[in-house]
Amino acid sequence: MKQDWFFTFGQGHRDIHDESLAYKFFRVPDATFEEARERIVKLRGPRWAFQYPVLRSDGISELDDQIARYGIESVDADQIDLKPGQPGGLRV
């Protein structure tokens, strides 16, 4: 089933400017679970934390809940795309 998905990042995940992706999310609209995962893997490989549906099965927005609870902010594909030789990724 196609729906909107979002992906979050861990404390050590970095963007292309080597800035933290903690409290950030990337949204993939109108995709199956597998299509959304393929999109994030194409951009970042395994360097992301969790995949969520935007709407939970009870109809409540998981995304809105996490924005309200944790203050997560959106990032776009250009900011998280890890091309070979580009900084970013994971810092431990």
N, C-alpha and C positions, 0 to 999 in steps of 0.2 A: 504494500500500500504506500502510495506517495504522500508525503507530508513534509513539513518543515522540520529541520534538525538544527541543533547547535552543538558546538564542541567547545570544551573548556581546556585550560592549560594549567600546568603545575607551577609551583614557585620557581623552579629552575629553568623553565622554558623561556627562550629569548626570541625576539623578533629579528628582522633583518638589520636593525640598527643596534642590536645587542641590548635592547631594553626588555625588561621583564614583561612576560605575558600573564603574570598572576592577575587574577580578577579581570580577565578579558575573555571574550567568546567570539567564535566565528560561526556565522549562520549559513546553512545550505538550504535553500528553498526547494519545494516541490520535488522531492527525491525519495526513493526507497531507502531503507536502512543501509543496504549495500552500496547504492549509488552515492549516498552522502559520505560514507566511509571511504570509498574510492577517491572522492574529491579531496578530502583532507589528507589522505595518504599521498596523493599526487603532489600536494602542496608541501607537506611537512614530513613525509615518511611516518615513523612511529612517534614523532615528537609532539604529542598532545596528550590530554589526560582522559576526558570522558565525553561520550556521545549521549545526547538527550533528545527526545522529541520535544518540539516547542510546546505542544499541547499534550498533557497527560491523558490517560484513558478516562479520567473523570471530567475532562473538559477544561480543567484549570491550566493556565499557562505556567509551565515549569520555568520558562525563560523570564517571564515577569516576576515570578517568585524569587528567582536567583538575583535578578536586578535589584529588587527591593531588599532582599536579605543581605546580599554580599556586595552590592554596588558594582557588579560586573559591567564591563563596557565592550561595545562591539569593535572588532578590528576587521579590516578588509583583506582580501586575498593578497594584494600587493605587499602588505605589511608582514604577512606570515610566510610567504612563498620562499622556501629555502632552495635556491639554485646552487648547483655545485660550486664550491669555492667561495660562497657567500657567507658572511658571518651570521650568527644566530644559531638556534638549535637548543642545546641544553647546557647549562652551567651547573655544576655540582659543587 
